[in-house]
Amino acid sequence: MNTNITIIIAEDDEGHAYLIKRNLNKAGIANPIIHFKDGEEVLNFFTSKKNGKKFDSDNGYILLLDIKMPKIDGTEVLEAMKSHPVLKKIPVIMITTTDAPAEVELCHSLGCNSYIVKPIDYEKFIDVVKKLGYFLSIVEVPKAG
């Protein structure tokens, strides 16, 4: 994967976020990774509403987005991003424990690029994240702007 691509992890569970980061690194992903613990932080980053790390439209991004998060949930983040003229180009991969067919359908109808169910079993979870890392290592991502 191009190193100008930043991976954004939107995950309120610190343990899951840590496992995702660690296993992406084990899969050979050396890209910058930014972790946000709720949907509000994600939208603030992409719309530059608060100080701190800021969105740069000259870079590429991939958003790994959980659904069940505090403040603003993942489906609301997805809907906001896919309705924004610039942010809609950013690939969004839902990565969540929710496997309800209605949620899968909703996320795809809102424009997610992929939907991955996080297994509850630890070893299976690690395996899924490693496979995601291999996928990310070959995917092409456009600049956001």
TIVO-2410 file (N, C-alpha, C; in nm, 3 decimals):
# residues 145
REC num residu      c1      c2      c3 atome chaine
REC   1      M   0.084  -0.118   0.000     N      A
REC   1      M   0.000   0.000   0.000    CA      A
REC   1      M   0.089   0.124   0.000     C      A
REC   2      N   0.048   0.221  -0.077     N      A
REC   2      N   0.118   0.349  -0.081    CA      A
REC   2      N   0.126   0.405   0.061     C      A
REC   3      T   0.243   0.451   0.101     N      A
REC   3      T   0.261   0.501   0.238    CA      A
REC   3      T   0.199   0.638   0.258     C      A
REC   4      N   0.148   0.702   0.152     N      A
REC   4      N   0.075   0.827   0.168    CA      A
REC   4      N  -0.071   0.804   0.205     C      A
REC   5      I  -0.105   0.680   0.227     N      A
REC   5      I  -0.240   0.645   0.267    CA      A
REC   5      I  -0.243   0.631   0.420     C      A
REC   6      T  -0.334   0.703   0.483     N      A
REC   6      T  -0.351   0.693   0.628    CA      A
REC   6      T  -0.473   0.606   0.656     C      A
REC   7      I  -0.456   0.515   0.750     N      A
REC   7      I  -0.566   0.428   0.792    CA      A
REC   7      I  -0.628   0.491   0.916     C      A
REC   8      I  -0.757   0.514   0.908     N      A
REC   8      I  -0.832   0.567   1.022    CA      A
REC   8      I  -0.912   0.452   1.082     C      A
REC   9      I  -0.892   0.429   1.211     N      A
REC   9      I  -0.970   0.327   1.282    CA      A
REC   9      I  -1.068   0.400   1.372     C      A
REC  10      A  -1.196   0.379   1.349     N      A
REC  10      A  -1.301   0.434   1.435    CA      A
REC  10      A  -1.359   0.318   1.516     C      A
REC  11      E  -1.313   0.307   1.639     N      A
REC  11      E  -1.345   0.191   1.723    CA      A
REC  11      E  -1.346   0.235   1.869     C      A
REC  12      D  -1.458   0.217   1.937     N      A
REC  12      D  -1.467   0.259   2.077    CA      A
REC  12      D  -1.407   0.158   2.173     C      A
REC  13      D  -1.387   0.034   2.130     N      A
REC  13      D  -1.327  -0.069   2.215    CA      A
REC  13      D  -1.175  -0.062   2.198     C      A
REC  14      E  -1.107  -0.017   2.302     N      A
REC  14      E  -0.961   0.000   2.296    CA      A
REC  14      E  -0.890  -0.131   2.264     C      A
REC  15      G  -0.939  -0.242   2.318     N      A
REC  15      G  -0.879  -0.371   2.291    CA      A
REC  15      G  -0.889  -0.410   2.145     C      A
REC  16      H  -1.005  -0.388   2.085     N      A
REC  16      H  -1.022  -0.418   1.943    CA      A
REC  16      H  -0.933  -0.328   1.858     C      A
REC  17      A  -0.928  -0.199   1.894     N      A
REC  17      A  -0.843  -0.105   1.819    CA      A
REC  17      A  -0.697  -0.149   1.824     C      A
REC  18      Y  -0.651  -0.189   1.942     N      A
REC  18      Y  -0.513  -0.235   1.957    CA      A
REC  18      Y  -0.487  -0.359   1.872     C      A
REC  19      L  -0.579  -0.455   1.875     N      A
REC  19      L  -0.562  -0.578   1.797    CA      A
REC  19      L  -0.563  -0.549   1.646     C      A
REC  20      I  -0.645  -0.458   1.604     N      A
REC  20      I  -0.649  -0.421   1.463    CA      A
REC  20      I  -0.515  -0.360   1.422     C      A
REC  21      K  -0.468  -0.262   1.499     N      A
REC  21      K  -0.338  -0.199   1.467    CA      A
REC  21      K  -0.225  -0.300   1.466     C      A
REC  22      R  -0.217  -0.380   1.572     N      A
REC  22      R  -0.107  -0.477   1.584    CA      A
REC  22      R  -0.106  -0.577   1.469     C      A
REC  23      N  -0.223  -0.626   1.433     N      A
REC  23      N  -0.228  -0.728   1.329    CA      A
REC  23      N  -0.220  -0.671   1.188     C      A
REC  24      L  -0.256  -0.547   1.169     N      A
REC  24      L  -0.226  -0.483   1.041    CA      A
REC  24      L  -0.075  -0.469   1.026     C      A
REC  25      N  -0.007  -0.431   1.132     N      A
REC  25      N   0.139  -0.422   1.129    CA      A
REC  25      N   0.202  -0.558   1.101     C      A
REC  26      K   0.150  -0.663   1.164     N      A
REC  26      K   0.202  -0.798   1.140    CA      A
REC  26      K   0.181  -0.843   0.996     C      A
REC  27      A   0.077  -0.787   0.932     N      A
REC  27      A   0.049  -0.821   0.792    CA      A
REC  27      A   0.132  -0.736   0.696     C      A
REC  28      G   0.222  -0.654   0.752     N      A
REC  28      G   0.312  -0.576   0.668    CA      A
REC  28      G   0.266  -0.435   0.637     C      A
REC  29      I   0.159  -0.390   0.701     N      A
REC  29      I   0.110  -0.255   0.679    CA      A
REC  29      I   0.192  -0.160   0.766     C      A
REC  30      A   0.263  -0.067   0.702     N      A
REC  30      A   0.347   0.029   0.775    CA      A
REC  30      A   0.293   0.171   0.764     C      A
REC  31      N   0.173   0.184   0.715     N      A
REC  31      N   0.111   0.315   0.697    CA      A
REC  31      N   0.077   0.379   0.830     C      A
REC  32      P   0.066   0.512   0.829     N      A
REC  32      P   0.020   0.579   0.951    CA      A
REC  32      P  -0.121   0.531   0.985     C      A
REC  33      I  -0.145   0.513   1.114     N      A
REC  33      I  -0.276   0.472   1.163    CA      A
REC  33      I  -0.319   0.571   1.270     C      A
REC  34      I  -0.440   0.623   1.254     N      A
REC  34      I  -0.497   0.713   1.353    CA      A
REC  34      I  -0.621   0.646   1.410     C      A
REC  35      H  -0.632   0.646   1.541     N      A
REC  35      H  -0.746   0.582   1.608    CA      A
REC  35      H  -0.836   0.689   1.670     C      A
REC  36      F  -0.965   0.677   1.642     N      A
REC  36      F  -1.065   0.761   1.707    CA      A
REC  36      F  -1.164   0.672   1.779     C      A
REC  37      K  -1.209   0.717   1.897     N      A
REC  37      K  -1.293   0.631   1.981    CA      A
REC  37      K  -1.443   0.654   1.963     C      A
REC  38      D  -1.483   0.753   1.883     N      A
REC  38      D  -1.625   0.772   1.855    CA      A
REC  38      D  -1.644   0.843   1.721     C      A
REC  39      G  -1.767   0.839   1.673     N      A
REC  39      G  -1.797   0.896   1.543    CA      A
REC  39      G  -1.779   1.047   1.536     C      A
REC  40      E  -1.803   1.113   1.646     N      A
REC  40      E  -1.785   1.259   1.648    CA      A
REC  40      E  -1.640   1.296   1.621     C      A
REC  41      E  -1.545   1.223   1.681     N      A
REC  41      E  -1.403   1.250   1.658    CA      A
REC  41      E  -1.368   1.229   1.511     C      A
REC  42      V  -1.424   1.126   1.449     N      A
REC  42      V  -1.397   1.098   1.308    CA      A
REC  42      V  -1.445   1.215   1.221     C      A
REC  43      L  -1.569   1.256   1.241     N      A
REC  43      L  -1.622   1.365   1.160    CA      A
REC  43      L  -1.549   1.497   1.187     C      A
REC  44      N  -1.509   1.521   1.312     N      A
REC  44      N  -1.431   1.641   1.341    CA      A
REC  44      N  -1.298   1.639   1.266     C      A
REC  45      F  -1.234   1.522   1.261     N      A
REC  45      F  -1.108   1.510   1.188    CA      A
REC  45      F  -1.128   1.545   1.041     C      A
REC  46      F  -1.227   1.485   0.978     N      A
REC  46      F  -1.247   1.504   0.834    CA      A
REC  46      F  -1.303   1.641   0.799     C      A
REC  47      T  -1.366   1.708   0.893     N      A
REC  47      T  -1.419   1.842   0.865    CA      A
REC  47      T  -1.338   1.952   0.933     C      A
REC  48      S  -1.227   1.914   0.999     N      A
REC  48      S  -1.135   2.008   1.064    CA      A
REC  48      S  -1.205   2.104   1.160     C      A
REC  49      K  -1.301   2.052   1.237     N      A
REC  49      K  -1.374   2.137   1.330    CA      A
REC  49      K  -1.300   2.162   1.461     C      A
REC  50      K  -1.200   2.081   1.490     N      A
REC  50      K  -1.126   2.098   1.615    CA      A
REC  50      K  -0.977   2.091   1.587     C      A
REC  51      N  -0.900   2.143   1.680     N      A
REC  51      N  -0.754   2.140   1.666    CA      A
REC  51      N  -0.702   1.997   1.682     C      A
REC  52      G  -0.581   1.977   1.641     N      A
REC  52      G  -0.520   1.845   1.650    CA      A
REC  52      G  -0.487   1.795   1.510     C      A
REC  53      K  -0.488   1.663   1.493     N      A
REC  53      K  -0.462   1.604   1.362    CA      A
REC  53      K  -0.571   1.648   1.266     C      A
REC  54      K  -0.529   1.684   1.145     N      A
REC  54      K  -0.625   1.736   1.048    CA      A
REC  54      K  -0.619   1.660   0.918     C      A
REC  55      F  -0.733   1.653   0.855     N      A
REC  55      F  -0.751   1.594   0.725    CA      A
REC  55      F  -0.672   1.673   0.620     C      A
REC  56      D  -0.602   1.601   0.532     N      A
REC  56      D  -0.526   1.662   0.423    CA      A
REC  56      D  -0.575   1.600   0.293     C      A
REC  57      S  -0.644   1.678   0.213     N      A
REC  57      S  -0.704   1.625   0.090    CA      A
REC  57      S  -0.601   1.580  -0.012     C      A
REC  58      D  -0.473   1.612   0.008     N      A
REC  58      D  -0.367   1.564  -0.082    CA      A
REC  58      D  -0.323   1.422  -0.048     C      A
REC  59      N  -0.371   1.369   0.062     N      A
REC  59      N  -0.339   1.232   0.102    CA      A
REC  59      N  -0.458   1.141   0.074     C      A
REC  60      G  -0.434   1.012   0.080     N      A
REC  60      G  -0.540   0.914   0.069    CA      A
REC  60      G  -0.572   0.860   0.208     C      A
REC  61      Y  -0.693   0.814   0.225     N      A
REC  61      Y  -0.738   0.760   0.353    CA      A
REC  61      Y  -0.822   0.637   0.329     C      A
REC  62      I  -0.820   0.548   0.425     N      A
REC  62      I  -0.914   0.436   0.433    CA      A
REC  62      I  -0.971   0.442   0.574     C      A
REC  63      L  -1.101   0.433   0.584     N      A
REC  63      L  -1.167   0.437   0.714    CA      A
REC  63      L  -1.218   0.297   0.749     C      A
REC  64      L  -1.169   0.244   0.862     N      A
REC  64      L  -1.219   0.119   0.919    CA      A
REC  64      L  -1.317   0.161   1.028     C      A
REC  65      L  -1.445   0.137   1.005     N      A
REC  65      L  -1.550   0.199   1.083    CA      A
REC  65      L  -1.638   0.098   1.157     C      A
REC  66      D  -1.639   0.110   1.289     N      A
REC  66      D  -1.730   0.030   1.371    CA      A
REC  66      D  -1.869   0.093   1.363     C      A
REC  67      I  -1.972   0.016   1.390     N      A
REC  67      I  -2.108   0.072   1.388    CA      A
REC  67      I  -2.147   0.126   1.525     C      A
REC  68      K  -2.136   0.042   1.626     N      A
REC  68      K  -2.185   0.081   1.759    CA      A
REC  68      K  -2.077   0.159   1.834     C      A
REC  69      M  -2.091   0.293   1.827     N      A
REC  69      M  -1.997   0.382   1.895    CA      A
REC  69      M  -2.075   0.492   1.966     C      A
REC  70      P  -2.014   0.551   2.069     N      A
REC  70      P  -2.082   0.661   2.138    CA      A
REC  70      P  -2.085   0.789   2.054     C      A
REC  71      K  -2.169   0.880   2.096     N      A
REC  71      K  -2.188   1.013   2.038    CA      A
REC  71      K  -2.251   1.006   1.899     C      A
REC  72      I  -2.177   0.962   1.800     N      A
REC  72      I  -2.229   0.946   1.665    CA      A
REC  72      I  -2.193   0.805   1.620     C      A
REC  73      D  -2.293   0.725   1.583     N      A
REC  73      D  -2.262   0.586   1.547    CA      A
REC  73      D  -2.207   0.576   1.404     C      A
REC  74      G  -2.160   0.458   1.372     N      A
REC  74      G  -2.092   0.435   1.245    CA      A
REC  74      G  -2.179   0.458   1.123     C      A
REC  75      T  -2.308   0.423   1.131     N      A
REC  75      T  -2.393   0.445   1.013    CA      A
REC  75      T  -2.413   0.593   0.987     C      A
REC  76      E  -2.419   0.673   1.093     N      A
REC  76      E  -2.431   0.818   1.075    CA      A
REC  76      E  -2.303   0.876   1.016     C      A
REC  77      V  -2.188   0.826   1.060     N      A
REC  77      V  -2.060   0.870   1.004    CA      A
REC  77      V  -2.054   0.833   0.855     C      A
REC  78      L  -2.090   0.710   0.824     N      A
REC  78      L  -2.089   0.663   0.686    CA      A
REC  78      L  -2.179   0.750   0.599     C      A
REC  79      E  -2.299   0.777   0.646     N      A
REC  79      E  -2.392   0.859   0.569    CA      A
REC  79      E  -2.338   1.000   0.547     C      A
REC  80      A  -2.280   1.059   0.651     N      A
REC  80      A  -2.223   1.194   0.638    CA      A
REC  80      A  -2.108   1.197   0.538     C      A
REC  81      M  -2.022   1.096   0.544     N      A
REC  81      M  -1.906   1.094   0.455    CA      A
REC  81      M  -1.948   1.070   0.311     C      A
REC  82      K  -2.039   0.979   0.288     N      A
REC  82      K  -2.076   0.946   0.150    CA      A
REC  82      K  -2.167   1.052   0.088     C      A
REC  83      S  -2.218   1.146   0.168     N      A
REC  83      S  -2.297   1.255   0.112    CA      A
REC  83      S  -2.214   1.383   0.095     C      A
REC  84      H  -2.087   1.379   0.137     N      A
REC  84      H  -1.997   1.494   0.126    CA      A
REC  84      H  -1.925   1.490  -0.009     C      A
REC  85      P  -1.915   1.602  -0.080     N      A
REC  85      P  -1.857   1.600  -0.215    CA      A
REC  85      P  -1.710   1.554  -0.222     C      A
REC  86      V  -1.632   1.576  -0.119     N      A
REC  86      V  -1.492   1.534  -0.119    CA      A
REC  86      V  -1.474   1.401  -0.047     C      A
REC  87      L  -1.535   1.388   0.069     N      A
REC  87      L  -1.515   1.270   0.153    CA      A
REC  87      L  -1.574   1.143   0.095     C      A
REC  88      K  -1.669   1.155   0.001     N      A
REC  88      K  -1.734   1.036  -0.054    CA      A
REC  88      K  -1.638   0.944  -0.128     C      A
REC  89      K  -1.521   0.997  -0.168     N      A
REC  89      K  -1.422   0.914  -0.237    CA      A
REC  89      K  -1.343   0.823  -0.143     C      A
REC  90      I  -1.346   0.853  -0.015     N      A
REC  90      I  -1.268   0.777   0.083    CA      A
REC  90      I  -1.331   0.639   0.102     C      A
REC  91      P  -1.255   0.532   0.079     N      A
REC  91      P  -1.310   0.398   0.103    CA      A
REC  91      P  -1.343   0.377   0.250     C      A
REC  92      V  -1.462   0.324   0.274     N      A
REC  92      V  -1.506   0.296   0.411    CA      A
REC  92      V  -1.533   0.146   0.421     C      A
REC  93      I  -1.461   0.083   0.514     N      A
REC  93      I  -1.480  -0.059   0.540    CA      A
REC  93      I  -1.542  -0.071   0.679     C      A
REC  94      M  -1.664  -0.120   0.682     N      A
REC  94      M  -1.729  -0.143   0.811    CA      A
REC  94      M  -1.663  -0.265   0.873     C      A
REC  95      I  -1.623  -0.253   0.998     N      A
REC  95      I  -1.564  -0.367   1.069    CA      A
REC  95      I  -1.628  -0.369   1.208     C      A
REC  96      T  -1.723  -0.461   1.224     N      A
REC  96      T  -1.813  -0.457   1.338    CA      A
REC  96      T  -1.857  -0.597   1.379     C      A
REC  97      T  -1.908  -0.608   1.500     N      A
REC  97      T  -1.961  -0.737   1.546    CA      A
REC  97      T  -2.104  -0.758   1.498     C      A
REC  98      T  -2.166  -0.655   1.444     N      A
REC  98      T  -2.305  -0.662   1.400    CA      A
REC  98      T  -2.315  -0.737   1.268     C      A
REC  99      D  -2.386  -0.850   1.270     N      A
REC  99      D  -2.402  -0.927   1.147    CA      A
REC  99      D  -2.547  -0.933   1.100     C      A
REC 100      A  -2.632  -0.849   1.157     N      A
REC 100      A  -2.774  -0.848   1.119    CA      A
REC 100      A  -2.788  -0.809   0.972     C      A
REC 101      P  -2.862  -0.888   0.894     N      A
REC 101      P  -2.877  -0.859   0.751    CA      A
REC 101      P  -2.926  -0.716   0.725     C      A
REC 102      A  -3.013  -0.663   0.810     N      A
REC 102      A  -3.063  -0.526   0.790    CA      A
REC 102      A  -2.949  -0.424   0.802     C      A
REC 103      E  -2.856  -0.446   0.896     N      A
REC 103      E  -2.741  -0.355   0.911    CA      A
REC 103      E  -2.648  -0.364   0.792     C      A
REC 104      V  -2.622  -0.486   0.746     N      A
REC 104      V  -2.536  -0.505   0.629    CA      A
REC 104      V  -2.596  -0.433   0.509     C      A
REC 105      E  -2.726  -0.453   0.488     N      A
REC 105      E  -2.795  -0.388   0.376    CA      A
REC 105      E  -2.792  -0.236   0.389     C      A
REC 106      L  -2.818  -0.185   0.509     N      A
REC 106      L  -2.817  -0.041   0.531    CA      A
REC 106      L  -2.681   0.019   0.498     C      A
REC 107      C  -2.575  -0.043   0.549     N      A
REC 107      C  -2.441   0.010   0.526    CA      A
REC 107      C  -2.405   0.010   0.377     C      A
REC 108      H  -2.441  -0.096   0.308     N      A
REC 108      H  -2.414  -0.100   0.164    CA      A
REC 108      H  -2.497   0.004   0.090     C      A
REC 109      S  -2.622   0.023   0.132     N      A
REC 109      S  -2.705   0.123   0.065    CA      A
REC 109      S  -2.655   0.265   0.091     C      A
REC 110      L  -2.587   0.286   0.205     N      A
REC 110      L  -2.529   0.417   0.236    CA      A
REC 110      L  -2.395   0.439   0.167     C      A
REC 111      G  -2.337   0.331   0.110     N      A
REC 111      G  -2.216   0.348   0.032    CA      A
REC 111      G  -2.088   0.288   0.088     C      A
REC 112      C  -2.098   0.200   0.188     N      A
REC 112      C  -1.974   0.140   0.236    CA      A
REC 112      C  -1.911   0.056   0.124     C      A
REC 113      N  -1.781   0.045   0.128     N      A
REC 113      N  -1.710  -0.031   0.024    CA      A
REC 113      N  -1.701  -0.179   0.057     C      A
REC 114      S  -1.696  -0.212   0.185     N      A
REC 114      S  -1.692  -0.351   0.230    CA      A
REC 114      S  -1.750  -0.359   0.370     C      A
REC 115      Y  -1.794  -0.478   0.408     N      A
REC 115      Y  -1.853  -0.500   0.539    CA      A
REC 115      Y  -1.791  -0.627   0.595     C      A
REC 116      I  -1.721  -0.613   0.706     N      A
REC 116      I  -1.652  -0.726   0.769    CA      A
REC 116      I  -1.709  -0.745   0.909     C      A
REC 117      V  -1.747  -0.868   0.940     N      A
REC 117      V  -1.796  -0.900   1.075    CA      A
REC 117      V  -1.678  -0.947   1.158     C      A
REC 118      K  -1.659  -0.880   1.274     N      A
REC 118      K  -1.553  -0.919   1.366    CA      A
REC 118      K  -1.598  -1.044   1.441     C      A
REC 119      P  -1.525  -1.153   1.425     N      A
REC 119      P  -1.561  -1.273   1.502    CA      A
REC 119      P  -1.540  -1.251   1.651     C      A
REC 120      I  -1.620  -1.318   1.731     N      A
REC 120      I  -1.606  -1.308   1.877    CA      A
REC 120      I  -1.484  -1.387   1.923     C      A
REC 121      D  -1.456  -1.500   1.857     N      A
REC 121      D  -1.341  -1.583   1.891    CA      A
REC 121      D  -1.211  -1.507   1.861     C      A
REC 122      Y  -1.123  -1.501   1.961     N      A
REC 122      Y  -0.999  -1.425   1.951    CA      A
REC 122      Y  -0.915  -1.464   1.830     C      A
REC 123      E  -0.889  -1.593   1.813     N      A
REC 123      E  -0.803  -1.639   1.703    CA      A
REC 123      E  -0.864  -1.607   1.567     C      A
REC 124      K  -0.995  -1.623   1.555     N      A
REC 124      K  -1.063  -1.590   1.429    CA      A
REC 124      K  -1.058  -1.439   1.403     C      A
REC 125      F  -1.070  -1.359   1.509     N      A
REC 125      F  -1.061  -1.214   1.496    CA      A
REC 125      F  -0.924  -1.175   1.442     C      A
REC 126      I  -0.819  -1.233   1.499     N      A
REC 126      I  -0.681  -1.206   1.454    CA      A
REC 126      I  -0.666  -1.245   1.307     C      A
REC 127      D  -0.719  -1.359   1.270     N      A
REC 127      D  -0.710  -1.405   1.132    CA      A
REC 127      D  -0.781  -1.310   1.036     C      A
REC 128      V  -0.899  -1.262   1.073     N      A
REC 128      V  -0.973  -1.169   0.988    CA      A
REC 128      V  -0.893  -1.039   0.969     C      A
REC 129      V  -0.835  -0.988   1.075     N      A
REC 129      V  -0.758  -0.863   1.064    CA      A
REC 129      V  -0.632  -0.883   0.979     C      A
REC 130      K  -0.566  -0.995   0.993     N      A
REC 130      K  -0.449  -1.023   0.909    CA      A
REC 130      K  -0.490  -1.027   0.762     C      A
REC 131      K  -0.601  -1.091   0.731     N      A
REC 131      K  -0.650  -1.096   0.593    CA      A
REC 131      K  -0.686  -0.956   0.543     C      A
REC 132      L  -0.744  -0.876   0.630     N      A
REC 132      L  -0.772  -0.737   0.595    CA      A
REC 132      L  -0.641  -0.664   0.563     C      A
REC 133      G  -0.538  -0.689   0.641     N      A
REC 133      G  -0.407  -0.629   0.616    CA      A
REC 133      G  -0.351  -0.668   0.480     C      A
REC 134      Y  -0.365  -0.794   0.443     N      A
REC 134      Y  -0.317  -0.838   0.312    CA      A
REC 134      Y  -0.396  -0.769   0.201     C      A
REC 135      F  -0.527  -0.755   0.221     N      A
REC 135      F  -0.610  -0.684   0.124    CA      A
REC 135      F  -0.565  -0.539   0.111     C      A
REC 136      L  -0.544  -0.473   0.225     N      A
REC 136      L  -0.504  -0.332   0.222    CA      A
REC 136      L  -0.367  -0.313   0.157     C      A
REC 137      S  -0.283  -0.415   0.162     N      A
REC 137      S  -0.150  -0.403   0.103    CA      A
REC 137      S  -0.154  -0.399  -0.050     C      A
REC 138      I  -0.264  -0.441  -0.111     N      A
REC 138      I  -0.270  -0.443  -0.257    CA      A
REC 138      I  -0.374  -0.348  -0.316     C      A
REC 139      V  -0.459  -0.290  -0.232     N      A
REC 139      V  -0.566  -0.205  -0.282    CA      A
REC 139      V  -0.511  -0.066  -0.322     C      A
REC 140      E  -0.569  -0.009  -0.425     N      A
REC 140      E  -0.533   0.126  -0.469    CA      A
REC 140      E  -0.635   0.223  -0.413     C      A
REC 141      V  -0.587   0.332  -0.355     N      A
REC 141      V  -0.674   0.431  -0.292    CA      A
REC 141      V  -0.646   0.567  -0.354     C      A
REC 142      P  -0.752   0.638  -0.395     N      A
REC 142      P  -0.731   0.771  -0.453    CA      A
REC 142      P  -0.701   0.875  -0.346     C      A
REC 143      K  -0.644   0.988  -0.388     N      A
REC 143      K  -0.634   1.102  -0.298    CA      A
REC 143      K  -0.775   1.146  -0.263     C      A
REC 144      A  -0.790   1.199  -0.143     N      A
REC 144      A  -0.923   1.239  -0.099    CA      A
REC 144      A  -0.975   1.359  -0.179     C      A
REC 145      G  -0.886   1.450  -0.214     N      A
REC 145      G  -0.931   1.574  -0.279    CA      A
REC 145      G  -0.920   1.573  -0.428     C      A
***
